């Protein structure tokens, strides 16, 4: 009876290690995709905001004024 667990212990620990590794890899991929999408969303909103800001800002009026006087 004491010899029975020793036979199966390495297999159980190996499967646990494999599961932990797969879980870590899975979470790493999920985090990687999440941060990449977050970065894309932030960059996209920043571009939209800057374009929106330029359309309303004094730079636009200055460029129009400069082109009229040139």
N, C-alpha and C positions, 0 to 999 in steps of 0.2 A: 504493500500500500504506500510505503514511503518512496518507492522508486517511481511511482506513477506520475506525480506532479513534475519531477525533474525531467521527465521525457518531454513534457508539453510546455514547460516554462520558456525555453528559448524561442519556440515558435510564437508563443503569445507575446513575448517582449519584442520580437522582430515585427510582428504585425502591428503592435502598438507604435513602434518607432516609425514604421511605414505610414501609418495613419496620421501621426503627428506631422511627419514631413509633408505629406500630401495636403494636410490642412494648412500648414504654414505657407506652402507654395500657393494654394488656392487663395488664402487671404492676401498674400503678397500681390498676386495678379489682380485681385479685386481692388485692392488699395491703389495699385498702379493705374488701373483703368479709371478709378474714381478721381484720382488726383489729376490725371491727364485731362479728363472731361471737365473737371473743375477749372483747371488752368485755361482750357479752350473757352469755357464759358466766361471766365473773368476777362480774358483777352478780347473776346467778342464784345462783351458789354463795355469794356474800356474803349474799344474802337468806336462803337456806337455812341458812347457818351462824348468822346472827343470830337467826332464829326458833328454831333448835335450841338456841342459847345461852340465849335468854330462857326457854325451857321448863325448862332445868336450873338457871338462875341464881338468885341471891338476890332479884332483882327480882320473879320469880314468887312466891316465898315471901312477900316483903314485901307484894305486892298481895293475896295470900290472907289474910295476917295482918291487913292494913288493912281488907279487906272483912268479916272476921269481927268485928273490934272496932268497926266503924263503926255 
